[in-house]
């Protein structure tokens, strides 16, 4: 089984993330998408964006795949 893992990527890099997962033979990789760009945003914005995806991250880590 292993340790549940989630990749968090931005909407801008989602396609690339999917391609890398496929190239590594990991089509089942759990991926959660957030807004882009993360760099350069203020702390309040970063926290708001994190709040938007936290439930999806928890679900990806705890629900059967």
Beta strands, then each sheet from edge to edge (+ up, - down):
strand 1: 6-10
strand 2: 30-34
sheet 1: 1+ 2+
end
